[in-house]
Amino acid sequence: KKKNLSMNRLISLRSEQDIKELLRKGRSLENYLFRVVYKNKAAGGGRLLLIVSKNVSKKAVVRNKLRRRIRERLRKINFQSRDTDLAVLVKKPAETETSKNFYKELDALYEKIPG
């Protein structure tokens, strides 16, 4: 049977307590498109939190598109293999950024995360 590489509920950061802890105690990296907060954990694979506020775009379609692009990129670079909780906060310029620059900036931040 082929292994399913899709991002499912198991790797989404859901618990309010875990989210608060990550945002308070996690380390932060940032550029003009994203702010990434990360926190290493003992084991269990990486969990992901995507935050795209209405300040980025009033249109849900646009916000969801940004979430899908980020999720797909992290899936392709095998984010799940790291034992790191990761929050990606999207900034307003990401709405109008080209795909090439969008992925380049996301990859640059991801590469800076230790571990």
HUPETA-V651337 format. One record per residue. D_LAST is the distance of its C-alpha to the last C-alpha in Angstrom with 1 decimal. Layout:
d_last->D_LAST
d_last->D_LAST
//
This chain:
d_last->30.1
d_last->27.5
d_last->24.1
d_last->23.9
d_last->20.9
d_last->22.1
d_last->20.4
d_last->22.5
d_last->23.0
d_last->20.7
d_last->17.6
d_last->19.4
d_last->19.0
d_last->22.7
d_last->23.4
d_last->24.8
d_last->23.5
d_last->19.9
d_last->20.3
d_last->21.9
d_last->19.3
d_last->16.4
d_last->18.7
d_last->19.9
d_last->17.0
d_last->14.0
d_last->12.8
d_last->14.4
d_last->14.4
d_last->17.7
d_last->20.0
d_last->23.5
d_last->22.7
d_last->19.8
d_last->18.2
d_last->14.8
d_last->14.0
d_last->10.7
d_last->10.2
d_last->7.9
d_last->10.5
d_last->11.7
d_last->12.2
d_last->14.2
d_last->12.2
d_last->11.4
d_last->14.4
d_last->15.7
d_last->18.3
d_last->20.3
d_last->22.8
d_last->25.5
d_last->28.5
d_last->32.1
d_last->31.8
d_last->30.0
d_last->32.9
d_last->35.7
d_last->35.7
d_last->33.7
d_last->33.8
d_last->31.9
d_last->29.3
d_last->28.8
d_last->28.5
d_last->25.7
d_last->23.9
d_last->24.6
d_last->23.3
d_last->19.9
d_last->19.7
d_last->20.8
d_last->18.4
d_last->15.3
d_last->17.0
d_last->17.6
d_last->14.1
d_last->13.2
d_last->11.3
d_last->12.5
d_last->10.4
d_last->7.2
d_last->8.2
d_last->8.2
d_last->11.6
d_last->12.4
d_last->15.8
d_last->17.2
d_last->20.4
d_last->22.7
d_last->25.1
d_last->28.7
d_last->28.5
d_last->26.3
d_last->29.5
d_last->31.3
d_last->28.5
d_last->28.9
d_last->26.6
d_last->25.5
d_last->24.4
d_last->23.0
d_last->20.5
d_last->19.9
d_last->19.0
d_last->16.8
d_last->14.9
d_last->14.7
d_last->13.2
d_last->10.6
d_last->9.6
d_last->9.3
d_last->6.6
d_last->3.8
d_last->0.0
//
